[in-house]
Amino acid sequence: MTQYPTIRPRRLRRTAALRRLTTETRLHPAELILPVFVREGISEPRPIAAMPGVQQHTLDSVRRAAADAAAAGIGGIMLFGVPAVRDARGSAADDPDGILNAATRAVVSEAGDALVVQTDLCLDEFTDHGHCGVLDAAGEVDNDATLERYRSIAIAQAEAGSALLGLSGMMDGQVAAVRGALDAAGHRDTAVLAYSAKYASAFYGPFREAVDSQLTGNRRGYQQDPANRREGRREAELDIAEGADAVMVKPAMSFLDVLSDVAQRSPVPVWAYQVSGEAAMIEAAAANGWIDRRGAILEATTSIKRAGADAILSYFAIELAGWLR
């Protein structure tokens, strides 16, 4: 007698209704965060060639972007500033009238409580050398001198109205330094997101165009080695001990194992960043007719959620929210 299987997992895949009922991982618009670039000195939005569909915004157009994000029902917006003038210490970063702080006030005014308005706290966009910190006499990033700059920037961003500061510089002790500065200045309710496991990745290429990066060389002396897995978990644990309200793994898709490790151990929310190169790959392949664009975006983002992300930064956030609704 022919033996047929009695256990048939395919039963639950047979119809769309069954698949929907048994889905293990679901995306929701409220879990999505839109990264947005605001550039000083431009009169209209400027397309970013390496990031189809993404623009450098003016102060006026970033208001419209915030309104669109709020209407889409996504969770938040992460602001990056591109100043007209840079110097060695990134003076524009903590200038109350600098582009990022001005954009923060504009977006807070536009979006109110409909979005969590967040700001990138780093120096790379603001320095004339493109590194995430100040340099010492030997041209190396000075960790502790950089922490002093981060403290000042944190206070400026909090006073501009940012609800959450994204510490992306990968300096040792940055969470403790910023938390202490915020608390001492009376900004105890301003949250801190630590980019804990941020790897020295090839997938940041398009972002460099987006912020007009002045970097020569690389950031391997402070960003993590892509070959290291345990180190990502250790960095997250250190940041949590220093008071981080949430931690980040970046990039997302190349480091799903690290994301899973951190998510399994973290007592605070774990976020992931679907970075510029990940988005650009999908756009380029879709433009050539090699992949289904919508399917690839949904699959890629779902994989990040499945690995353990509580929130995802994605350039597709508004489009995704529309599909999910």
C-alpha positions as protocol buffer text, in pm:
chain_id: "A"
residue {
  index: 1
  type: MET
  ca { x: 0 y: 0 z: 0 }
}
residue {
  index: 2
  type: THR
  ca { x: 134 y: 344 z: -90 }
}
residue {
  index: 3
  type: GLN
  ca { x: 217 y: 551 z: 213 }
}
residue {
  index: 4
  type: TYR
  ca { x: 114 y: 916 z: 194 }
}
residue {
  index: 5
  type: PRO
  ca { x: 207 y: 1178 z: 451 }
}
residue {
  index: 6
  type: THR
  ca { x: -44 y: 1252 z: 725 }
}
residue {
  index: 7
  type: ILE
  ca { x: 141 y: 1566 z: 835 }
}
residue {
  index: 8
  type: ARG
  ca { x: 92 y: 1821 z: 561 }
}
residue {
  index: 9
  type: PRO
  ca { x: 209 y: 2173 z: 639 }
}
residue {
  index: 10
  type: ARG
  ca { x: 82 y: 2278 z: 297 }
}
residue {
  index: 11
  type: ARG
  ca { x: -274 y: 2263 z: 429 }
}
residue {
  index: 12
  type: LEU
  ca { x: -224 y: 2600 z: 596 }
}
residue {
  index: 13
  type: ARG
  ca { x: -82 y: 2754 z: 278 }
}
residue {
  index: 14
  type: ARG
  ca { x: -361 y: 2648 z: 46 }
}
residue {
  index: 15
  type: THR
  ca { x: -558 y: 2972 z: 26 }
}
residue {
  index: 16
  type: ALA
  ca { x: -488 y: 3340 z: 78 }
}
residue {
  index: 17
  type: ALA
  ca { x: -725 y: 3341 z: 375 }
}
residue {
  index: 18
  type: LEU
  ca { x: -540 y: 3053 z: 542 }
}
residue {
  index: 19
  type: ARG
  ca { x: -203 y: 3214 z: 480 }
}
residue {
  index: 20
  type: ARG
  ca { x: -327 y: 3542 z: 625 }
}
residue {
  index: 21
  type: LEU
  ca { x: -466 y: 3365 z: 932 }
}
residue {
  index: 22
  type: THR
  ca { x: -140 y: 3180 z: 1004 }
}
residue {
  index: 23
  type: THR
  ca { x: 108 y: 3457 z: 928 }
}
residue {
  index: 24
  type: GLU
  ca { x: 373 y: 3472 z: 1201 }
}
residue {
  index: 25
  type: THR
  ca { x: 521 y: 3814 z: 1124 }
}
residue {
  index: 26
  type: ARG
  ca { x: 318 y: 4126 z: 1051 }
}
residue {
  index: 27
  type: LEU
  ca { x: 435 y: 4473 z: 964 }
}
residue {
  index: 28
  type: HIS
  ca { x: 246 y: 4777 z: 1086 }
}
residue {
  index: 29
  type: PRO
  ca { x: 285 y: 5139 z: 969 }
}
residue {
  index: 30
  type: ALA
  ca { x: 342 y: 5256 z: 1327 }
}
residue {
  index: 31
  type: GLU
  ca { x: 665 y: 5054 z: 1333 }
}
residue {
  index: 32
  type: LEU
  ca { x: 814 y: 5245 z: 1040 }
}
residue {
  index: 33
  type: ILE
  ca { x: 1038 y: 5553 z: 1054 }
}
residue {
  index: 34
  type: LEU
  ca { x: 1122 y: 5770 z: 754 }
}
residue {
  index: 35
  type: PRO
  ca { x: 1478 y: 5906 z: 725 }
}
residue {
  index: 36
  type: VAL
  ca { x: 1472 y: 6261 z: 579 }
}
residue {
  index: 37
  type: PHE
  ca { x: 1753 y: 6489 z: 463 }
}
residue {
  index: 38
  type: VAL
  ca { x: 1730 y: 6869 z: 495 }
}
residue {
  index: 39
  type: ARG
  ca { x: 1987 y: 7081 z: 312 }
}
residue {
  index: 40
  type: GLU
  ca { x: 2076 y: 7440 z: 385 }
}
residue {
  index: 41
  type: GLY
  ca { x: 2097 y: 7688 z: 99 }
}
residue {
  index: 42
  type: ILE
  ca { x: 1870 y: 7525 z: -158 }
}
residue {
  index: 43
  type: SER
  ca { x: 1548 y: 7680 z: -283 }
}
residue {
  index: 44
  type: GLU
  ca { x: 1371 y: 7361 z: -389 }
}
residue {
  index: 45
  type: PRO
  ca { x: 1403 y: 6990 z: -314 }
}
residue {
  index: 46
  type: ARG
  ca { x: 1704 y: 6830 z: -479 }
}
residue {
  index: 47
  type: PRO
  ca { x: 1689 y: 6466 z: -600 }
}
residue {
  index: 48
  type: ILE
  ca { x: 1959 y: 6228 z: -479 }
}
residue {
  index: 49
  type: ALA
  ca { x: 2084 y: 6041 z: -786 }
}
residue {
  index: 50
  type: ALA
  ca { x: 2191 y: 5727 z: -600 }
}
residue {
  index: 51
  type: MET
  ca { x: 1862 y: 5706 z: -411 }
}
residue {
  index: 52
  type: PRO
  ca { x: 1569 y: 5716 z: -656 }
}
residue {
  index: 53
  type: GLY
  ca { x: 1265 y: 5881 z: -504 }
}
residue {
  index: 54
  type: VAL
  ca { x: 1462 y: 6040 z: -216 }
}
residue {
  index: 55
  type: GLN
  ca { x: 1537 y: 6413 z: -196 }
}
residue {
  index: 56
  type: GLN
  ca { x: 1730 y: 6668 z: -1 }
}
residue {
  index: 57
  type: HIS
  ca { x: 1458 y: 6892 z: 139 }
}
residue {
  index: 58
  type: THR
  ca { x: 1425 y: 7262 z: 205 }
}
residue {
  index: 59
  type: LEU
  ca { x: 1276 y: 7388 z: 529 }
}
residue {
  index: 60
  type: ASP
  ca { x: 948 y: 7434 z: 346 }
}
residue {
  index: 61
  type: SER
  ca { x: 940 y: 7096 z: 174 }
}
residue {
  index: 62
  type: VAL
  ca { x: 1038 y: 6909 z: 490 }
}
residue {
  index: 63
  type: ARG
  ca { x: 717 y: 7037 z: 644 }
}
residue {
  index: 64
  type: ARG
  ca { x: 523 y: 6876 z: 361 }
}
residue {
  index: 65
  type: ALA
  ca { x: 723 y: 6555 z: 404 }
}
residue {
  index: 66
  type: ALA
  ca { x: 633 y: 6550 z: 773 }
}
residue {
  index: 67
  type: ALA
  ca { x: 266 y: 6609 z: 695 }
}
residue {
  index: 68
  type: ASP
  ca { x: 273 y: 6321 z: 444 }
}
residue {
  index: 69
  type: ALA
  ca { x: 441 y: 6095 z: 698 }
}
residue {
  index: 70
  type: ALA
  ca { x: 183 y: 6178 z: 963 }
}
residue {
  index: 71
  type: ALA
  ca { x: -102 y: 6118 z: 718 }
}
residue {
  index: 72
  type: ALA
  ca { x: 48 y: 5780 z: 629 }
}
residue {
  index: 73
  type: GLY
  ca { x: 33 y: 5675 z: 993 }
}
residue {
  index: 74
  type: ILE
  ca { x: 399 y: 5586 z: 1027 }
}
residue {
  index: 75
  type: GLY
  ca { x: 567 y: 5604 z: 1365 }
}
residue {
  index: 76
  type: GLY
  ca { x: 829 y: 5870 z: 1317 }
}
residue {
  index: 77
  type: ILE
  ca { x: 1069 y: 6073 z: 1110 }
}
residue {
  index: 78
  type: MET
  ca { x: 1450 y: 6082 z: 1151 }
}
residue {
  index: 79
  type: LEU
  ca { x: 1609 y: 6409 z: 1043 }
}
residue {
  index: 80
  type: PHE
  ca { x: 1958 y: 6452 z: 897 }
}
residue {
  index: 81
  type: GLY
  ca { x: 2102 y: 6798 z: 832 }
}
residue {
  index: 82
  type: VAL
  ca { x: 2330 y: 6905 z: 549 }
}
residue {
  index: 83
  type: PRO
  ca { x: 2488 y: 7243 z: 633 }
}
residue {
  index: 84
  type: ALA
  ca { x: 2618 y: 7504 z: 390 }
}
residue {
  index: 85
  type: VAL
  ca { x: 2940 y: 7554 z: 587 }
}
residue {
  index: 86
  type: ARG
  ca { x: 3150 y: 7291 z: 762 }
}
residue {
  index: 87
  type: ASP
  ca { x: 3450 y: 7312 z: 989 }
}
residue {
  index: 88
  type: ALA
  ca { x: 3679 y: 7078 z: 1182 }
}
residue {
  index: 89
  type: ARG
  ca { x: 3459 y: 7063 z: 1492 }
}
residue {
  index: 90
  type: GLY
  ca { x: 3119 y: 7060 z: 1321 }
}
residue {
  index: 91
  type: SER
  ca { x: 3010 y: 7391 z: 1468 }
}
residue {
  index: 92
  type: ALA
  ca { x: 2679 y: 7395 z: 1280 }
}
residue {
  index: 93
  type: ALA
  ca { x: 2563 y: 7083 z: 1465 }
}
residue {
  index: 94
  type: ASP
  ca { x: 2490 y: 7263 z: 1792 }
}
residue {
  index: 95
  type: ASP
  ca { x: 2412 y: 7602 z: 1645 }
}
residue {
  index: 96
  type: PRO
  ca { x: 2051 y: 7671 z: 1752 }
}
residue {
  index: 97
  type: ASP
  ca { x: 1991 y: 7819 z: 1407 }
}
residue {
  index: 98
  type: GLY
  ca { x: 2178 y: 7544 z: 1224 }
}
residue {
  index: 99
  type: ILE
  ca { x: 1990 y: 7354 z: 955 }
}
residue {
  index: 100
  type: LEU
  ca { x: 1916 y: 7042 z: 1159 }
}
residue {
  index: 101
  type: ASN
  ca { x: 1785 y: 7231 z: 1461 }
}
residue {
  index: 102
  type: ALA
  ca { x: 1584 y: 7466 z: 1241 }
}
residue {
  index: 103
  type: ALA
  ca { x: 1437 y: 7166 z: 1057 }
}
residue {
  index: 104
  type: THR
  ca { x: 1351 y: 7002 z: 1387 }
}
residue {
  index: 105
  type: ARG
  ca { x: 1152 y: 7303 z: 1501 }
}
residue {
  index: 106
  type: ALA
  ca { x: 975 y: 7316 z: 1164 }
}
residue {
  index: 107
  type: VAL
  ca { x: 879 y: 6948 z: 1172 }
}
residue {
  index: 108
  type: VAL
  ca { x: 768 y: 6957 z: 1535 }
}
residue {
  index: 109
  type: SER
  ca { x: 550 y: 7257 z: 1451 }
}
residue {
  index: 110
  type: GLU
  ca { x: 402 y: 7077 z: 1150 }
}
residue {
  index: 111
  type: ALA
  ca { x: 354 y: 6727 z: 1289 }
}
residue {
  index: 112
  type: GLY
  ca { x: 283 y: 6792 z: 1654 }
}
residue {
  index: 113
  type: ASP
  ca { x: 224 y: 6463 z: 1835 }
}
residue {
  index: 114
  type: ALA
  ca { x: 135 y: 6272 z: 1517 }
}
residue {
  index: 115
  type: LEU
  ca { x: 499 y: 6166 z: 1469 }
}
residue {
  index: 116
  type: VAL
  ca { x: 796 y: 6096 z: 1692 }
}
residue {
  index: 117
  type: VAL
  ca { x: 1039 y: 6359 z: 1566 }
}
residue {
  index: 118
  type: GLN
  ca { x: 1392 y: 6224 z: 1587 }
}
residue {
  index: 119
  type: THR
  ca { x: 1733 y: 6366 z: 1504 }
}
residue {
  index: 120
  type: ASP
  ca { x: 2063 y: 6214 z: 1402 }
}
residue {
  index: 121
  type: LEU
  ca { x: 2324 y: 6307 z: 1661 }
}
residue {
  index: 122
  type: CYS
  ca { x: 2661 y: 6281 z: 1490 }
}
residue {
  index: 123
  type: LEU
  ca { x: 2927 y: 6505 z: 1341 }
}
residue {
  index: 124
  type: ASP
  ca { x: 2996 y: 6348 z: 1003 }
}
residue {
  index: 125
  type: GLU
  ca { x: 2749 y: 6569 z: 815 }
}
residue {
  index: 126
  type: PHE
  ca { x: 2893 y: 6881 z: 980 }
}
residue {
  index: 127
  type: THR
  ca { x: 3271 y: 6835 z: 971 }
}
residue {
  index: 128
  type: ASP
  ca { x: 3499 y: 6934 z: 684 }
}
residue {
  index: 129
  type: HIS
  ca { x: 3681 y: 6601 z: 719 }
}
residue {
  index: 130
  type: GLY
  ca { x: 3366 y: 6387 z: 723 }
}
residue {
  index: 131
  type: HIS
  ca { x: 3443 y: 6188 z: 1036 }
}
residue {
  index: 132
  type: CYS
  ca { x: 3195 y: 6130 z: 1316 }
}
residue {
  index: 133
  type: GLY
  ca { x: 3408 y: 6311 z: 1572 }
}
residue {
  index: 134
  type: VAL
  ca { x: 3679 y: 6571 z: 1619 }
}
residue {
  index: 135
  type: LEU
  ca { x: 4034 y: 6481 z: 1521 }
}
residue {
  index: 136
  type: ASP
  ca { x: 4347 y: 6490 z: 1735 }
}
residue {
  index: 137
  type: ALA
  ca { x: 4688 y: 6616 z: 1627 }
}
residue {
  index: 138
  type: ALA
  ca { x: 4762 y: 6285 z: 1457 }
}
residue {
  index: 139
  type: GLY
  ca { x: 4442 y: 6299 z: 1251 }
}
residue {
  index: 140
  type: GLU
  ca { x: 4268 y: 6025 z: 1449 }
}
residue {
  index: 141
  type: VAL
  ca { x: 3917 y: 6057 z: 1592 }
}
residue {
  index: 142
  type: ASP
  ca { x: 3950 y: 6165 z: 1954 }
}
residue {
  index: 143
  type: ASN
  ca { x: 3683 y: 5966 z: 2140 }
}
residue {
  index: 144
  type: ASP
  ca { x: 3665 y: 6172 z: 2459 }
}
residue {
  index: 145
  type: ALA
  ca { x: 3689 y: 6514 z: 2295 }
}
residue {
  index: 146
  type: THR
  ca { x: 3408 y: 6401 z: 2065 }
}
residue {
  index: 147
  type: LEU
  ca { x: 3190 y: 6317 z: 2366 }
}
residue {
  index: 148
  type: GLU
  ca { x: 3211 y: 6681 z: 2473 }
}
residue {
  index: 149
  type: ARG
  ca { x: 3076 y: 6785 z: 2133 }
}
residue {
  index: 150
  type: TYR
  ca { x: 2800 y: 6524 z: 2156 }
}
residue {
  index: 151
  type: ARG
  ca { x: 2690 y: 6664 z: 2492 }
}
residue {
  index: 152
  type: SER
  ca { x: 2651 y: 7009 z: 2346 }
}
residue {
  index: 153
  type: ILE
  ca { x: 2472 y: 6881 z: 2036 }
}
residue {
  index: 154
  type: ALA
  ca { x: 2234 y: 6676 z: 2248 }
}
residue {
  index: 155
  type: ILE
  ca { x: 2121 y: 6980 z: 2444 }
}
residue {
  index: 156
  type: ALA
  ca { x: 2075 y: 7184 z: 2125 }
}
residue {
  index: 157
  type: GLN
  ca { x: 1865 y: 6911 z: 1963 }
}
residue {
  index: 158
  type: ALA
  ca { x: 1652 y: 6862 z: 2274 }
}
residue {
  index: 159
  type: GLU
  ca { x: 1589 y: 7234 z: 2298 }
}
residue {
  index: 160
  type: ALA
  ca { x: 1486 y: 7236 z: 1930 }
}
residue {
  index: 161
  type: GLY
  ca { x: 1217 y: 6983 z: 2019 }
}
residue {
  index: 162
  type: SER
  ca { x: 1359 y: 6647 z: 1920 }
}
residue {
  index: 163
  type: ALA
  ca { x: 1185 y: 6369 z: 2112 }
}
residue {
  index: 164
  type: LEU
  ca { x: 1456 y: 6112 z: 2046 }
}
residue {
  index: 165
  type: LEU
  ca { x: 1825 y: 6151 z: 1970 }
}
residue {
  index: 166
  type: GLY
  ca { x: 1986 y: 5895 z: 1741 }
}
residue {
  index: 167
  type: LEU
  ca { x: 2346 y: 5851 z: 1856 }
}
residue {
  index: 168
  type: SER
  ca { x: 2511 y: 5718 z: 1542 }
}
residue {
  index: 169
  type: GLY
  ca { x: 2877 y: 5809 z: 1596 }
}
residue {
  index: 170
  type: MET
  ca { x: 2997 y: 5484 z: 1758 }
}
residue {
  index: 171
  type: MET
  ca { x: 3207 y: 5657 z: 2023 }
}
residue {
  index: 172
  type: ASP
  ca { x: 3271 y: 5461 z: 2342 }
}
residue {
  index: 173
  type: GLY
  ca { x: 3063 y: 5602 z: 2628 }
}
residue {
  index: 174
  type: GLN
  ca { x: 2843 y: 5820 z: 2408 }
}
residue {
  index: 175
  type: VAL
  ca { x: 2517 y: 5709 z: 2568 }
}
residue {
  index: 176
  type: ALA
  ca { x: 2632 y: 5786 z: 2922 }
}
residue {
  index: 177
  type: ALA
  ca { x: 2775 y: 6120 z: 2810 }
}
residue {
  index: 178
  type: VAL
  ca { x: 2459 y: 6232 z: 2633 }
}
residue {
  index: 179
  type: ARG
  ca { x: 2223 y: 6099 z: 2900 }
}
residue {
  index: 180
  type: GLY
  ca { x: 2415 y: 6286 z: 3166 }
}
residue {
  index: 181
  type: ALA
  ca { x: 2414 y: 6608 z: 2968 }
}
residue {
  index: 182
  type: LEU
  ca { x: 2043 y: 6588 z: 2894 }
}
residue {
  index: 183
  type: ASP
  ca { x: 1951 y: 6517 z: 3254 }
}
residue {
  index: 184
  type: ALA
  ca { x: 2171 y: 6797 z: 3386 }
}
residue {
  index: 185
  type: ALA
  ca { x: 2007 y: 7041 z: 3144 }
}
residue {
  index: 186
  type: GLY
  ca { x: 1657 y: 6940 z: 3247 }
}
residue {
  index: 187
  type: HIS
  ca { x: 1578 y: 6726 z: 2941 }
}
residue {
  index: 188
  type: ARG
  ca { x: 1508 y: 6410 z: 3135 }
}
residue {
  index: 189
  type: ASP
  ca { x: 1223 y: 6309 z: 2905 }
}
residue {
  index: 190
  type: THR
  ca { x: 1427 y: 6323 z: 2584 }
}
residue {
  index: 191
  type: ALA
  ca { x: 1490 y: 5964 z: 2472 }
}
residue {
  index: 192
  type: VAL
  ca { x: 1819 y: 5822 z: 2352 }
}
residue {
  index: 193
  type: LEU
  ca { x: 1850 y: 5572 z: 2068 }
}
residue {
  index: 194
  type: ALA
  ca { x: 2195 y: 5413 z: 2056 }
}
residue {
  index: 195
  type: TYR
  ca { x: 2325 y: 5298 z: 1721 }
}
residue {
  index: 196
  type: SER
  ca { x: 2488 y: 5015 z: 1911 }
}
residue {
  index: 197
  type: ALA
  ca { x: 2579 y: 4765 z: 1642 }
}
residue {
  index: 198
  type: LYS
  ca { x: 2675 y: 4994 z: 1354 }
}
residue {
  index: 199
  type: TYR
  ca { x: 2902 y: 4822 z: 1108 }
}
residue {
  index: 200
  type: ALA
  ca { x: 3159 y: 4965 z: 868 }
}
residue {
  index: 201
  type: SER
  ca { x: 2951 y: 4873 z: 568 }
}
residue {
  index: 202
  type: ALA
  ca { x: 2979 y: 4910 z: 191 }
}
residue {
  index: 203
  type: PHE
  ca { x: 2603 y: 4970 z: 185 }
}
residue {
  index: 204
  type: TYR
  ca { x: 2633 y: 5330 z: 309 }
}
residue {
  index: 205
  type: GLY
  ca { x: 2751 y: 5455 z: -32 }
}
residue {
  index: 206
  type: PRO
  ca { x: 2436 y: 5638 z: -146 }
}
residue {
  index: 207
  type: PHE
  ca { x: 2399 y: 5802 z: 197 }
}
residue {
  index: 208
  type: ARG
  ca { x: 2733 y: 5974 z: 140 }
}
residue {
  index: 209
  type: GLU
  ca { x: 2580 y: 6153 z: -157 }
}
residue {
  index: 210
  type: ALA
  ca { x: 2267 y: 6235 z: 42 }
}
residue {
  index: 211
  type: VAL
  ca { x: 2466 y: 6425 z: 306 }
}
residue {
  index: 212
  type: ASP
  ca { x: 2738 y: 6550 z: 68 }
}
residue {
  index: 213
  type: SER
  ca { x: 2996 y: 6368 z: 280 }
}
residue {
  index: 214
  type: GLN
  ca { x: 3347 y: 6513 z: 289 }
}
residue {
  index: 215
  type: LEU
  ca { x: 3499 y: 6186 z: 409 }
}
residue {
  index: 216
  type: THR
  ca { x: 3826 y: 6058 z: 276 }
}
residue {
  index: 217
  type: GLY
  ca { x: 3943 y: 5722 z: 403 }
}
residue {
  index: 218
  type: ASN
  ca { x: 3707 y: 5514 z: 614 }
}
residue {
  index: 219
  type: ARG
  ca { x: 3553 y: 5475 z: 959 }
}
residue {
  index: 220
  type: ARG
  ca { x: 3680 y: 5128 z: 1044 }
}
residue {
  index: 221
  type: GLY
  ca { x: 3859 y: 5261 z: 1351 }
}
residue {
  index: 222
  type: TYR
  ca { x: 3527 y: 5315 z: 1528 }
}
residue {
  index: 223
  type: GLN
  ca { x: 3251 y: 5139 z: 1335 }
}
residue {
  index: 224
  type: GLN
  ca { x: 3233 y: 4762 z: 1377 }
}
residue {
  index: 225
  type: ASP
  ca { x: 3404 y: 4497 z: 1168 }
}
residue {
  index: 226
  type: PRO
  ca { x: 3140 y: 4321 z: 953 }
}
residue {
  index: 227
  type: ALA
  ca { x: 3302 y: 3988 z: 1041 }
}
residue {
  index: 228
  type: ASN
  ca { x: 3216 y: 4024 z: 1411 }
}
residue {
  index: 229
  type: ARG
  ca { x: 2890 y: 3895 z: 1555 }
}
residue {
  index: 230
  type: ARG
  ca { x: 2943 y: 3879 z: 1932 }
}
residue {
  index: 231
  type: GLU
  ca { x: 3074 y: 4234 z: 1935 }
}
residue {
  index: 232
  type: GLY
  ca { x: 2737 y: 4365 z: 1820 }
}
residue {
  index: 233
  type: ARG
  ca { x: 2564 y: 4205 z: 2117 }
}
residue {
  index: 234
  type: ARG
  ca { x: 2831 y: 4338 z: 2353 }
}
residue {
  index: 235
  type: GLU
  ca { x: 2796 y: 4693 z: 2221 }
}
residue {
  index: 236
  type: ALA
  ca { x: 2419 y: 4681 z: 2272 }
}
residue {
  index: 237
  type: GLU
  ca { x: 2458 y: 4552 z: 2627 }
}
residue {
  index: 238
  type: LEU
  ca { x: 2701 y: 4834 z: 2711 }
}
residue {
  index: 239
  type: ASP
  ca { x: 2466 y: 5097 z: 2571 }
}
residue {
  index: 240
  type: ILE
  ca { x: 2170 y: 4957 z: 2762 }
}
residue {
  index: 241
  type: ALA
  ca { x: 2375 y: 4964 z: 3082 }
}
residue {
  index: 242
  type: GLU
  ca { x: 2455 y: 5331 z: 3012 }
}
residue {
  index: 243
  type: GLY
  ca { x: 2085 y: 5418 z: 2984 }
}
residue {
  index: 244
  type: ALA
  ca { x: 1987 y: 5380 z: 2618 }
}
residue {
  index: 245
  type: ASP
  ca { x: 1610 y: 5382 z: 2573 }
}
residue {
  index: 246
  type: ALA
  ca { x: 1639 y: 5184 z: 2248 }
}
residue {
  index: 247
  type: VAL
  ca { x: 1924 y: 5027 z: 2052 }
}
residue {
  index: 248
  type: MET
  ca { x: 1994 y: 4999 z: 1680 }
}
residue {
  index: 249
  type: VAL
  ca { x: 2146 y: 4744 z: 1444 }
}
residue {
  index: 250
  type: LYS
  ca { x: 2271 y: 4895 z: 1117 }
}
residue {
  index: 251
  type: PRO
  ca { x: 2266 y: 4794 z: 834 }
}
residue {
  index: 252
  type: ALA
  ca { x: 1971 y: 4562 z: 868 }
}
residue {
  index: 253
  type: MET
  ca { x: 1970 y: 4299 z: 594 }
}
residue {
  index: 254
  type: SER
  ca { x: 2341 y: 4211 z: 608 }
}
residue {
  index: 255
  type: PHE
  ca { x: 2326 y: 4170 z: 985 }
}
residue {
  index: 256
  type: LEU
  ca { x: 2002 y: 3986 z: 1055 }
}
residue {
  index: 257
  type: ASP
  ca { x: 2194 y: 3742 z: 1274 }
}
residue {
  index: 258
  type: VAL
  ca { x: 2319 y: 4027 z: 1492 }
}
residue {
  index: 259
  type: LEU
  ca { x: 1971 y: 4179 z: 1499 }
}
residue {
  index: 260
  type: SER
  ca { x: 1830 y: 3848 z: 1618 }
}
residue {
  index: 261
  type: ASP
  ca { x: 2099 y: 3814 z: 1885 }
}
residue {
  index: 262
  type: VAL
  ca { x: 2036 y: 4163 z: 2020 }
}
residue {
  index: 263
  type: ALA
  ca { x: 1657 y: 4128 z: 2008 }
}
residue {
  index: 264
  type: GLN
  ca { x: 1666 y: 3804 z: 2207 }
}
residue {
  index: 265
  type: ARG
  ca { x: 1860 y: 3967 z: 2491 }
}
residue {
  index: 266
  type: SER
  ca { x: 1752 y: 4329 z: 2494 }
}
residue {
  index: 267
  type: PRO
  ca { x: 1511 y: 4461 z: 2761 }
}
residue {
  index: 268
  type: VAL
  ca { x: 1462 y: 4779 z: 2552 }
}
residue {
  index: 269
  type: PRO
  ca { x: 1320 y: 4817 z: 2199 }
}
residue {
  index: 270
  type: VAL
  ca { x: 1549 y: 4713 z: 1916 }
}
residue {
  index: 271
  type: TRP
  ca { x: 1545 y: 4905 z: 1591 }
}
residue {
  index: 272
  type: ALA
  ca { x: 1707 y: 4837 z: 1257 }
}
residue {
  index: 273
  type: TYR
  ca { x: 1800 y: 5062 z: 964 }
}
residue {
  index: 274
  type: GLN
  ca { x: 1732 y: 4949 z: 609 }
}
residue {
  index: 275
  type: VAL
  ca { x: 2015 y: 5163 z: 477 }
}
residue {
  index: 276
  type: SER
  ca { x: 2061 y: 5354 z: 154 }
}
residue {
  index: 277
  type: GLY
  ca { x: 2252 y: 5080 z: -28 }
}
residue {
  index: 278
  type: GLU
  ca { x: 1986 y: 4822 z: 51 }
}
residue {
  index: 279
  type: ALA
  ca { x: 1716 y: 5049 z: -91 }
}
residue {
  index: 280
  type: ALA
  ca { x: 1928 y: 5143 z: -392 }
}
residue {
  index: 281
  type: MET
  ca { x: 1989 y: 4777 z: -481 }
}
residue {
  index: 282
  type: ILE
  ca { x: 1618 y: 4707 z: -486 }
}
residue {
  index: 283
  type: GLU
  ca { x: 1548 y: 5017 z: -694 }
}
residue {
  index: 284
  type: ALA
  ca { x: 1823 y: 4939 z: -945 }
}
residue {
  index: 285
  type: ALA
  ca { x: 1721 y: 4576 z: -992 }
}
residue {
  index: 286
  type: ALA
  ca { x: 1356 y: 4669 z: -1024 }
}
residue {
  index: 287
  type: ALA
  ca { x: 1435 y: 4943 z: -1277 }
}
residue {
  index: 288
  type: ASN
  ca { x: 1607 y: 4681 z: -1490 }
}
residue {
  index: 289
  type: GLY
  ca { x: 1309 y: 4448 z: -1465 }
}
residue {
  index: 290
  type: TRP
  ca { x: 1507 y: 4187 z: -1274 }
}
residue {
  index: 291
  type: ILE
  ca { x: 1287 y: 4171 z: -964 }
}
residue {
  index: 292
  type: ASP
  ca { x: 935 y: 4263 z: -857 }
}
residue {
  index: 293
  type: ARG
  ca { x: 985 y: 4593 z: -674 }
}
residue {
  index: 294
  type: ARG
  ca { x: 687 y: 4578 z: -440 }
}
residue {
  index: 295
  type: GLY
  ca { x: 745 y: 4214 z: -357 }
}
residue {
  index: 296
  type: ALA
  ca { x: 1114 y: 4272 z: -287 }
}
residue {
  index: 297
  type: ILE
  ca { x: 1047 y: 4572 z: -60 }
}
residue {
  index: 298
  type: LEU
  ca { x: 785 y: 4382 z: 139 }
}
residue {
  index: 299
  type: GLU
  ca { x: 1002 y: 4069 z: 166 }
}
residue {
  index: 300
  type: ALA
  ca { x: 1312 y: 4262 z: 271 }
}
residue {
  index: 301
  type: THR
  ca { x: 1129 y: 4465 z: 534 }
}
residue {
  index: 302
  type: THR
  ca { x: 940 y: 4162 z: 667 }
}
residue {
  index: 303
  type: SER
  ca { x: 1270 y: 3978 z: 708 }
}
residue {
  index: 304
  type: ILE
  ca { x: 1397 y: 4262 z: 927 }
}
residue {
  index: 305
  type: LYS
  ca { x: 1085 y: 4246 z: 1142 }
}
residue {
  index: 306
  type: ARG
  ca { x: 1105 y: 3866 z: 1156 }
}
residue {
  index: 307
  type: ALA
  ca { x: 1463 y: 3884 z: 1284 }
}
residue {
  index: 308
  type: GLY
  ca { x: 1343 y: 4088 z: 1583 }
}
residue {
  index: 309
  type: ALA
  ca { x: 1320 y: 4458 z: 1495 }
}
residue {
  index: 310
  type: ASP
  ca { x: 1059 y: 4650 z: 1690 }
}
residue {
  index: 311
  type: ALA
  ca { x: 1090 y: 4947 z: 1453 }
}
residue {
  index: 312
  type: ILE
  ca { x: 1250 y: 4991 z: 1112 }
}
residue {
  index: 313
  type: LEU
  ca { x: 1401 y: 5296 z: 948 }
}
residue {
  index: 314
  type: SER
  ca { x: 1323 y: 5269 z: 579 }
}
residue {
  index: 315
  type: TYR
  ca { x: 1321 y: 5504 z: 282 }
}
residue {
  index: 316
  type: PHE
  ca { x: 1014 y: 5311 z: 169 }
}
residue {
  index: 317
  type: ALA
  ca { x: 823 y: 5388 z: 491 }
}
residue {
  index: 318
  type: ILE
  ca { x: 539 y: 5595 z: 344 }
}
residue {
  index: 319
  type: GLU
  ca { x: 494 y: 5366 z: 45 }
}
residue {
  index: 320
  type: LEU
  ca { x: 500 y: 5062 z: 270 }
}
residue {
  index: 321
  type: ALA
  ca { x: 240 y: 5214 z: 500 }
}
residue {
  index: 322
  type: GLY
  ca { x: 5 y: 5258 z: 207 }
}
residue {
  index: 323
  type: TRP
  ca { x: 45 y: 4897 z: 102 }
}
residue {
  index: 324
  type: LEU
  ca { x: -3 y: 4771 z: 458 }
}
residue {
  index: 325
  type: ARG
  ca { x: -326 y: 4966 z: 499 }
}
